[in-house]
Amino acid sequence: MDSSEDPSYPTQLEFGSAFRSAFHEFFGDEKELQYELYDIKSEGSGPKAKWATFTIRNPLGGRAIVFRFDPDSGSFYAMLKVQVIPGEEDWSLDSFFQKSGFAEIDSEDVQKAAGEWVFHSLARHYLGTIFRYCPRILEPDYKLEP
């Protein structure tokens, strides 16, 4: 099936575009920060085949922020992935923000208030919170435990 026949393809484009533009709005040029920004366009079948995924990665720091949206269920996940030996840890950004006092709302609250601008609202919520409270979250020396 080519992308023009896939009904989730516009969702993936809109999702990635929203997070990319919000990142540039708050942080500027990713190359200056030595971060990588990329969308993952899932292929094949299975439970994650249609998910739209956007990742901000610090390859030198071994950390990545991953945003995932399932267009079928409307499920959204925001997580920080930290490489540790022998694997990686996944931190829920909603839990981390709330525990640290950075935000009282989570992705469900943002989605309820967003209307048709759901992806831009999610991107501005997460990247705005990071920009304001923990801009070095992708750096290896940023402490996640209080």
SVG drawing of the C-alpha trace seen along z (x, -y; Angstrom):
<svg xmlns="http://www.w3.org/2000/svg" viewBox="-12 -30 40 38">
<polyline fill="none" stroke="black" stroke-width="0.4" points="0.0,0.0 1.5,-3.4 1.2,-6.4 -1.6,-7.9 -3.9,-4.9 -3.0,-4.9 -5.5,-6.9 -3.0,-7.3 -0.4,-8.9 -1.8,-12.5 -1.9,-11.9 1.8,-11.0 2.7,-14.0 0.7,-16.4 2.0,-14.8 5.6,-15.0 5.2,-18.6 3.7,-19.8 6.5,-18.4 9.2,-19.6 7.8,-23.2 7.3,-23.4 10.8,-22.1 12.2,-24.8 10.0,-27.4 11.3,-26.7 14.9,-25.4 16.0,-26.6 18.3,-24.6 18.7,-21.0 22.1,-20.8 23.5,-23.5 22.3,-21.4 23.7,-18.3 20.3,-16.6 18.5,-14.5 14.8,-15.0 13.0,-12.3 9.7,-10.8 9.2,-7.1 6.7,-5.9 5.7,-2.4 5.4,0.3 3.7,3.6 1.1,5.0 0.7,5.4 -0.5,3.2 2.0,0.4 1.9,0.5 -0.1,-2.8 1.4,-4.7 2.8,-8.1 6.1,-8.5 8.3,-11.6 11.7,-11.4 14.2,-14.0 17.5,-12.2 20.8,-13.2 23.1,-10.4 26.0,-11.5 24.0,-11.6 22.2,-8.3 18.8,-9.9 15.8,-10.4 12.3,-11.9 9.7,-9.8 6.1,-10.9 3.7,-8.3 0.1,-8.6 -2.2,-5.8 -4.8,-7.2 -7.1,-4.2 -7.5,-4.6 -6.4,-8.2 -3.7,-7.0 -0.8,-9.3 2.5,-8.4 5.3,-10.8 8.4,-9.2 12.1,-9.8 14.3,-6.9 17.6,-6.6 20.3,-4.2 21.6,-2.2 23.7,0.9 22.4,3.4 19.3,1.8 17.2,-1.3 14.8,-2.9 11.5,-4.5 10.3,-7.5 6.7,-8.7 7.0,-12.5 3.5,-13.0 4.6,-11.3 8.0,-13.1 6.4,-16.5 3.8,-16.0 6.2,-14.5 8.6,-17.4 5.9,-20.1 6.4,-21.2 2.8,-20.5 -0.5,-19.6 -2.1,-18.4 -1.3,-15.4 -1.8,-14.4 -5.5,-13.5 -6.2,-17.0 -4.3,-18.6 -6.2,-16.5 -9.6,-17.4 -8.8,-21.1 -7.1,-21.1 -9.8,-20.7 -8.6,-20.4 -5.1,-21.5 -4.4,-18.4 -0.9,-17.7 0.3,-21.3 -1.2,-21.5 0.5,-18.4 3.8,-19.5 3.6,-23.0 2.7,-21.4 5.6,-19.0 8.3,-21.0 7.2,-24.2 7.4,-22.5 10.8,-21.1 12.0,-24.4 10.9,-26.2 11.8,-23.7 14.2,-21.1 15.9,-22.1 18.9,-19.9 16.7,-16.7 18.6,-15.0 22.0,-15.7 23.6,-12.7 24.3,-14.8 20.7,-16.0 19.4,-14.2 16.0,-12.6 15.6,-11.7 15.0,-14.6"/>
</svg>
